[in-house]
Amino acid sequence: MNRKRITILGATGSIGKSALDIVARHPERYRVVGLAAGRDDAALAELALRFAPEQVALGDAAAAERLARRLGNKGPRVLGGAAGVSVLAAAPADLVICGIVGAAGLMSTFAAVEAGNAIALANKESMVSAGALLVAAAQASGARIFPIDSEHSAIFQCLEAGRREDLDHIVLTASGGPFRATPLEALRHVTPEQAARHPNWDMGAKVTVDSATMMNKGLEVIEARWLFDLTPERIRVRVHPQSIVHSMVAFRDGSVIAQMGTPDMRPPIAYAMSYPERLPTGVAAPDFAKLGPLTFEEPDTTRFPCLELAFAATRACGTLPCVLNAANEVAVAAFLAGRIGFMQIPETVARTMAAHTVRPLTDLAGVLEADAWARAHAARLIGEQPARMGAG
Amino acid sequence: MNRKRITILGATGSIGKSALDIVARHPERYRVVGLAAGRDDAALAELALRFAPEQVALGDAAAAERLARRLGNKGPRVLGGAAGVSVLAAAPADLVICGIVGAAGLMSTFAAVEAGNAIALANKESMVSAGALLVAAAQASGARIFPIDSEHSAIFQCLEAGRREDLDHIVLTASGGPFRATPLEALRHVTPEQAARHPNWDMGAKVTVDSATMMNKGLEVIEARWLFDLTPERIRVRVHPQSIVHSMVAFRDGSVIAQMGTPDMRPPIAYAMSYPERLPTGVAAPDFAKLGPLTFEEPDTTRFPCLELAFAATRACGTLPCVLNAANEVAVAAFLAGRIGFMQIPETVARTMAAHTVRPLTDLAGVLEADAWARAHAARLIGEQPARMGAG
């Protein structure tokens, strides 16, 4: 059996580590051909020695030079800068795992797709801000897109149990975050420390705040719209605090297919890597007798307006999802810095969206332009409100 | 599109009615070519007029003569007796729905499979008593077997989301019946009236008592063993009182795929009829926010020994599952007649199994012989215990 050629963008991050864990468990199946990261030359050098890729890249050019010195003449080819990462992403591979966050991830994801490489997508920005373009690029090049966050992987797996034309709707599950039961008034006084604690998943601060505002789920709604070619009416969100049901698909015969498991990133990443096969991942299926009750509720859009904002953005389409995402990033950073309160995150996003003139998405330049406009506008809104600042 | 030719064995029963409901909803897809029942000539005549099959059959020969008179010369061909039902089952069809219970169903199911007809199987006896023979007959003729009770249909659907070789185990869910929480001592005094009430499904008295003893789930374990070619160690049973999760499949990557829905027979029957498509069935997918918590527990084999007996029977294989089934039928009938207590059902089955010399299954005659022996032995055991009789 020919080993699958794997390129990992974001090799030193949590997605990259999980993917390399799968590679290490199944060396007979996978061969790492490219590894890219941001600026950690020491960590990438270590991975390069262990997995012997043909190329490595660091987005930070100076760090790339340090990496080249570390690896010496006999090591892999070393690329530097955003362009270098994109060259590595476009090199021939059977699967490119896109685990770089932010705009840098956007560029390299497009580079991989335009080169016709199948991708396993963790970079939210690509689908949220530029879904229409990414899907069109994939159709043009024939690149396949596999989701690797747990909800979309669940939908992808459930869809295997039926035909696309028999789909009625999908149900994205949401943990509800740490403030699922917190009254509206108390939400105004939430601190960054409180918001950065997630009950079921271990994630970074930005993502954890997104989970607390439910913007995380809103971004997933937008992603699902593009990944599965769904109109927003076919996407439901249900709060499921136990995070055992990763998501569900309802077919027109009344059947619902759910994908479940212990919250862990390895199975969905492994599934994207091994589809249509499934490999041992080191994660066991839960014994349902040992779990507590599984519960489901409708999200409260009064306390968590971000979800409705995301639905509105995906209905409007064009540049609006990109604006939502950019304004949210600015607002979350301001919240984490103690400059605005928790409920000012959705307020900032809503006001930025309201001020935006939606345009159709035609190219990546348009995405970057809308993104920059939204960041500037949101920052201005936050700066304009000194009386409402402070996170407590 | 050519309409699928459908034969229904047990057309006047609950499976038959649900199947005909699907046919009536999708007349452009299905054409009824054969209808068979037991003895209700009036009901079958009505169905014959409505669905215009080529052949009809009644297991009761005298009733078949009445049916022929009702339908007259211009009606379908009328067959009578067990042999007539089997002739109808073997006639060319794209799917034969085997909804006749008991030994009569066994014979006609085999006739359909030996003729190479795909079958949708509701007749438990075929798989429980003669699974090895039925699977061998299907392999020989190329007949495909679709399950149509909700649990096995669920497993069948979930297996579509993965490859057979990646399966780890299956989880059959059980409602737990009306006495799920009843203490052992109180179980001894359960009345037939109490046992015949099922919380989630509307079924006949025998099946409802089987659900109360959990023998129903035991029989399903044996069926699953043959339907999905599983060793007993790969079959788990979990009590799930809400009957929303119809069953689950765990793959080796740690993923669990579940099939869920409102308890209703139509979706699984429709799935067998339309596979791999899914059709509108008149049943909507549940809104999970409107359901209560979903819970799962391990079955208590002290209070419900029938489940362990069924596992023991399928481990031993040969004639023992047939003996378990026959002894259970006799014991349940005696319980419903008020002749033995509730906990004497498993006791009678266990003692009959212990007295049986297991032989390999080689032909249907051997099945019928083991069945007759077990019935006689169980009846003798019940007759021998006058001091322990009485159901209260």
Chai-1 contact restraints between the chains, C-beta under 6 A:
chainA,res_idxA,chainB,res_idxB,connection_type,confidence,min_distance_angstrom,max_distance_angstrom,comment,restraint_id
A,Q157,B,A161,contact,1.0,0.0,6.0,A-B,restraint_1
A,E160,B,A161,contact,1.0,0.0,6.0,A-B,restraint_2
A,A161,B,Q157,contact,1.0,0.0,6.0,A-B,restraint_3
A,A161,B,E160,contact,1.0,0.0,6.0,A-B,restraint_4
A,A161,B,A161,contact,1.0,0.0,6.0,A-B,restraint_5
A,G162,B,R278,contact,1.0,0.0,6.0,A-B,restraint_6
A,D166,B,R278,contact,1.0,0.0,6.0,A-B,restraint_7
A,R238,B,F288,contact,1.0,0.0,6.0,A-B,restraint_8
A,R238,B,A289,contact,1.0,0.0,6.0,A-B,restraint_9
A,A250,B,A285,contact,1.0,0.0,6.0,A-B,restraint_10
A,F251,B,R278,contact,1.0,0.0,6.0,A-B,restraint_11
A,R252,B,R278,contact,1.0,0.0,6.0,A-B,restraint_12
A,R252,B,P280,contact,1.0,0.0,6.0,A-B,restraint_13
A,D253,B,P267,contact,1.0,0.0,6.0,A-B,restraint_14
A,D253,B,A270,contact,1.0,0.0,6.0,A-B,restraint_15
A,D253,B,R278,contact,1.0,0.0,6.0,A-B,restraint_16
A,D253,B,L279,contact,1.0,0.0,6.0,A-B,restraint_17
A,D253,B,T281,contact,1.0,0.0,6.0,A-B,restraint_18
A,G254,B,G261,contact,1.0,0.0,6.0,A-B,restraint_19
A,G254,B,P267,contact,1.0,0.0,6.0,A-B,restraint_20
A,G254,B,T281,contact,1.0,0.0,6.0,A-B,restraint_21
A,G254,B,V283,contact,1.0,0.0,6.0,A-B,restraint_22
A,G254,B,A284,contact,1.0,0.0,6.0,A-B,restraint_23
A,G254,B,A285,contact,1.0,0.0,6.0,A-B,restraint_24
A,S255,B,Q259,contact,1.0,0.0,6.0,A-B,restraint_25
A,S255,B,G261,contact,1.0,0.0,6.0,A-B,restraint_26
A,S255,B,P267,contact,1.0,0.0,6.0,A-B,restraint_27
A,V256,B,M260,contact,1.0,0.0,6.0,A-B,restraint_28
A,V256,B,G261,contact,1.0,0.0,6.0,A-B,restraint_29
A,V256,B,A285,contact,1.0,0.0,6.0,A-B,restraint_30
A,I257,B,Q259,contact,1.0,0.0,6.0,A-B,restraint_31
A,A258,B,A258,contact,1.0,0.0,6.0,A-B,restraint_32
A,Q259,B,S255,contact,1.0,0.0,6.0,A-B,restraint_33
A,Q259,B,I257,contact,1.0,0.0,6.0,A-B,restraint_34
A,M260,B,V256,contact,1.0,0.0,6.0,A-B,restraint_35
A,G261,B,G254,contact,1.0,0.0,6.0,A-B,restraint_36
A,G261,B,S255,contact,1.0,0.0,6.0,A-B,restraint_37
A,G261,B,V256,contact,1.0,0.0,6.0,A-B,restraint_38
A,P267,B,D253,contact,1.0,0.0,6.0,A-B,restraint_39
A,P267,B,G254,contact,1.0,0.0,6.0,A-B,restraint_40
A,P267,B,S255,contact,1.0,0.0,6.0,A-B,restraint_41
A,A270,B,D253,contact,1.0,0.0,6.0,A-B,restraint_42
A,R278,B,G162,contact,1.0,0.0,6.0,A-B,restraint_43
A,R278,B,D166,contact,1.0,0.0,6.0,A-B,restraint_44
A,R278,B,F251,contact,1.0,0.0,6.0,A-B,restraint_45
A,R278,B,R252,contact,1.0,0.0,6.0,A-B,restraint_46
A,R278,B,D253,contact,1.0,0.0,6.0,A-B,restraint_47
A,L279,B,D253,contact,1.0,0.0,6.0,A-B,restraint_48
A,P280,B,R252,contact,1.0,0.0,6.0,A-B,restraint_49
A,T281,B,D253,contact,1.0,0.0,6.0,A-B,restraint_50
A,T281,B,G254,contact,1.0,0.0,6.0,A-B,restraint_51
A,V283,B,G254,contact,1.0,0.0,6.0,A-B,restraint_52
A,A284,B,G254,contact,1.0,0.0,6.0,A-B,restraint_53
A,A285,B,A250,contact,1.0,0.0,6.0,A-B,restraint_54
A,A285,B,G254,contact,1.0,0.0,6.0,A-B,restraint_55
A,A285,B,V256,contact,1.0,0.0,6.0,A-B,restraint_56
A,F288,B,R238,contact,1.0,0.0,6.0,A-B,restraint_57
A,F288,B,F296,contact,1.0,0.0,6.0,A-B,restraint_58
A,A289,B,R238,contact,1.0,0.0,6.0,A-B,restraint_59
A,A289,B,F296,contact,1.0,0.0,6.0,A-B,restraint_60
A,A289,B,E297,contact,1.0,0.0,6.0,A-B,restraint_61
A,A289,B,E298,contact,1.0,0.0,6.0,A-B,restraint_62
A,P293,B,P293,contact,1.0,0.0,6.0,A-B,restraint_63
A,P293,B,T295,contact,1.0,0.0,6.0,A-B,restraint_64
A,L294,B,L294,contact,1.0,0.0,6.0,A-B,restraint_65
A,T295,B,P293,contact,1.0,0.0,6.0,A-B,restraint_66
A,F296,B,F288,contact,1.0,0.0,6.0,A-B,restraint_67
A,F296,B,A289,contact,1.0,0.0,6.0,A-B,restraint_68
A,E297,B,A289,contact,1.0,0.0,6.0,A-B,restraint_69
A,E298,B,A289,contact,1.0,0.0,6.0,A-B,restraint_70
